[in-house]
Amino acid sequence: METGSPHDAGTADDAQGTPSPAEAPAPDGGTEPVWRALPPGLLTMRRLLLVVWLGLLTLATALVPGLLIGPAWGAFAVLPPALLLWGWVMLERNWRSWRYAERADDLLISRGVLWHEETVVPYGRMQLVEVTSGPVERHFGLASVQLHTAAAATDATIPGLDPAEAERLRDRLTELGEARSAGL
């Protein structure tokens, strides 16, 4: 009688049953996924955007009411800096919560501070893997990987990766997706 999960046996290409490089031996003899965190450039980019937008909001809330209504209303300009302090901390907590792991049969994506969410995307169900990078992301040397499956609810995104890592992940997921879907 065997115990453990199907992931403990390795892949079909791995006849000896050793864990793949993305899995590490667990203390109970099984395999634990190796989680990868997002690069710090994503946190830097998001914090800069927070400062820029809340800086503009601070100017707007100080100047417009202060000039049109009266100087007392310019006190509302205190709210955006308070939001900036709160957002600064929350962005780091959110950034730390994001991680992903490649397993033998699926990709795990974990995120969330208050509401923790873990998405499991089987390689055989992936239809499209995209690497995108907007102008701000390109400036910071970042790219995002977006996974599309047949079920719209399981589409997943890994934001803020190094472009080389995003391309490596896209190629690996595409290769594994083609290999796993061949039997469908």
C-alpha angles and dihedrals in degrees: 000000000000125000130194136057127302087253091067093072097062125228130313089255089055103073094174094061096237117151119262118252090260091060128067128202112265123219090252093056096261126102128265121204116249105238120215122204125216118261119263091242088079091058091048092051094048093047092050091051089049092052093047096048096041090044089057090045090051091053091047094049092046100044106035100049092033093055100035104036107019143288094272090065089056086076087083085078087081091071099069094053088050088051088048092057092047092045092048091060095040093051090057092048090050092046091051091051094060117091139139138202134195115220131181095269106015149018120246122209118186126186145144139086105210097016107034112206127188119189122197114198114188112219092228092058096054114111101173136011116196132188112205133178124180124203095269092046091049090051089056094042095248137134136183129225116215122193121203122197134177090264110065091209092066097053107126138191132203106199131201103021126156105264092239091052091046091053092045090050092047092051093046094047092047091050093047092044092054092047094048096043093051089084094052 
